[in-house]
Amino acid sequence: MATASLHPGYTGPVRDRVENFNGAQLVYVHWEEHLNFCSAITLPLPPQTPFAALTGEILPSLYAVDPEWADVDLSKARWMLDGADWTPDPALSLADQGVGHKSLIRFWTGPSATA
Protein backbone atom coordinates (compact mmCIF):
# COMPACT_ATOMS: atom_id res chain seq x y z
CA MET A 1 0.00 0.00 0.00
CA ALA A 2 1.45 3.33 -1.02
CA THR A 3 1.65 6.14 1.51
CA ALA A 4 2.16 9.85 1.09
CA SER A 5 4.38 12.02 3.22
CA LEU A 6 3.04 15.19 4.73
CA HIS A 7 6.45 16.75 4.14
CA PRO A 8 7.32 17.46 0.48
CA GLY A 9 10.58 15.84 -0.60
CA TYR A 10 10.75 13.45 2.35
CA THR A 11 12.81 10.35 1.71
CA GLY A 12 13.71 7.72 4.20
CA PRO A 13 14.86 4.14 4.42
CA VAL A 14 12.39 1.45 3.49
CA ARG A 15 12.56 -0.82 6.53
CA ASP A 16 10.14 -3.54 5.44
CA ARG A 17 12.13 -4.77 2.42
CA VAL A 18 12.41 -8.55 2.23
CA GLU A 19 16.19 -8.23 2.56
CA ASN A 20 15.71 -7.00 6.13
CA PHE A 21 14.10 -10.21 7.42
CA ASN A 22 17.01 -12.69 7.34
CA GLY A 23 15.48 -15.13 4.86
CA ALA A 24 11.91 -14.69 6.03
CA GLN A 25 9.16 -12.75 4.33
CA LEU A 26 6.21 -10.93 5.82
CA VAL A 27 2.92 -12.77 5.29
CA TYR A 28 -0.38 -11.31 6.43
CA VAL A 29 -3.08 -13.79 7.52
CA HIS A 30 -6.66 -12.86 8.35
CA TRP A 31 -9.51 -15.00 9.70
CA GLU A 32 -12.29 -13.15 7.93
CA GLU A 33 -15.69 -12.32 9.40
CA HIS A 34 -14.54 -13.19 12.87
CA LEU A 35 -15.04 -10.36 15.31
CA ASN A 36 -12.27 -11.35 17.72
CA PHE A 37 -9.69 -10.65 15.01
CA CYS A 38 -10.31 -7.32 13.35
CA SER A 39 -7.27 -7.33 11.08
CA ALA A 40 -4.59 -9.51 9.60
CA ILE A 41 -1.76 -10.89 11.69
CA THR A 42 1.72 -10.30 10.27
CA LEU A 43 3.99 -13.34 10.31
CA PRO A 44 7.68 -13.44 9.37
CA LEU A 45 7.86 -16.81 7.62
CA PRO A 46 10.50 -18.53 5.50
CA PRO A 47 9.22 -18.92 1.93
CA GLN A 48 9.88 -22.68 2.25
CA THR A 49 7.30 -23.02 5.05
CA PRO A 50 4.90 -25.81 4.06
CA PHE A 51 1.28 -24.72 3.97
CA ALA A 52 0.53 -27.69 6.25
CA ALA A 53 2.80 -26.14 8.89
CA LEU A 54 0.94 -22.85 8.62
CA THR A 55 -2.45 -24.50 9.12
CA GLY A 56 -1.37 -27.26 11.50
CA GLU A 57 1.02 -25.42 13.81
CA ILE A 58 1.23 -21.67 13.26
CA LEU A 59 -2.43 -20.68 12.92
CA PRO A 60 -3.56 -22.84 15.87
CA SER A 61 -0.90 -21.22 18.05
CA LEU A 62 -2.38 -17.82 17.21
CA TYR A 63 -6.10 -18.43 16.98
CA ALA A 64 -6.66 -21.13 19.63
CA VAL A 65 -7.39 -18.39 22.18
CA ASP A 66 -10.78 -18.13 20.49
CA PRO A 67 -13.26 -20.75 21.76
CA GLU A 68 -14.61 -21.30 18.24
CA TRP A 69 -11.19 -22.39 16.95
CA ALA A 70 -11.64 -25.91 18.34
CA ASP A 71 -14.48 -26.45 15.85
CA VAL A 72 -12.65 -25.02 12.83
CA ASP A 73 -11.87 -27.39 9.97
CA LEU A 74 -9.42 -25.56 7.72
CA SER A 75 -9.82 -28.19 5.01
CA LYS A 76 -13.33 -26.76 4.51
CA ALA A 77 -12.29 -23.11 4.69
CA ARG A 78 -12.59 -20.70 1.80
CA TRP A 79 -9.19 -19.19 0.94
CA MET A 80 -7.98 -16.12 -0.92
CA LEU A 81 -4.42 -15.10 -1.76
CA ASP A 82 -3.75 -11.49 -2.64
CA GLY A 83 -7.38 -10.86 -3.59
CA ALA A 84 -7.96 -13.99 -5.71
CA ASP A 85 -9.76 -17.18 -4.78
CA TRP A 86 -7.21 -19.83 -3.92
CA THR A 87 -7.08 -23.54 -3.21
CA PRO A 88 -3.87 -24.10 -1.25
CA ASP A 89 -2.01 -27.40 -1.40
CA PRO A 90 -0.94 -28.49 2.11
CA ALA A 91 2.08 -30.37 0.71
CA LEU A 92 3.57 -27.35 -1.07
CA SER A 93 5.56 -24.47 0.39
CA LEU A 94 4.25 -20.95 0.59
CA ALA A 95 6.65 -19.87 -2.17
CA ASP A 96 5.59 -22.75 -4.43
CA GLN A 97 2.01 -21.49 -4.20
CA GLY A 98 2.79 -17.87 -5.01
CA VAL A 99 2.85 -16.49 -1.47
CA GLY A 100 5.40 -13.71 -1.51
CA HIS A 101 6.68 -10.90 0.66
CA LYS A 102 3.69 -8.97 2.04
CA SER A 103 1.12 -11.36 0.56
CA LEU A 104 -2.30 -11.43 2.21
CA ILE A 105 -3.87 -14.82 2.94
CA ARG A 106 -7.54 -14.58 3.91
CA PHE A 107 -9.72 -17.44 5.08
CA TRP A 108 -13.38 -17.92 6.01
CA THR A 109 -14.65 -20.70 8.24
CA GLY A 110 -18.29 -19.79 8.80
CA PRO A 111 -21.32 -19.92 6.53
CA SER A 112 -19.61 -17.72 3.93
CA ALA A 113 -16.84 -20.31 3.55
CA THR A 114 -19.11 -22.26 1.23
CA ALA A 115 -20.38 -19.21 -0.65
Sequence and secondary structure as in RCSB ss.txt:
>XXXX:A:sequence
MATASLHPGYTGPVRDRVENFNGAQLVYVHWEEHLNFCSAITLPLPPQTPFAALTGEILPSLYAVDPEWADVDLS
KARWMLDGADWTPDPALSLADQGVGHKSLIRFWTGPSATA
>XXXX:A:secstr
     SSTT     TT GGGGTT EEEEEEETT TT  S EEEEE TT BHHHIIIIIHHHHHTTSGGGGG  GG
G EEEETTEEE   TTSBTGGGT  TTEEEEEE SGGGG 
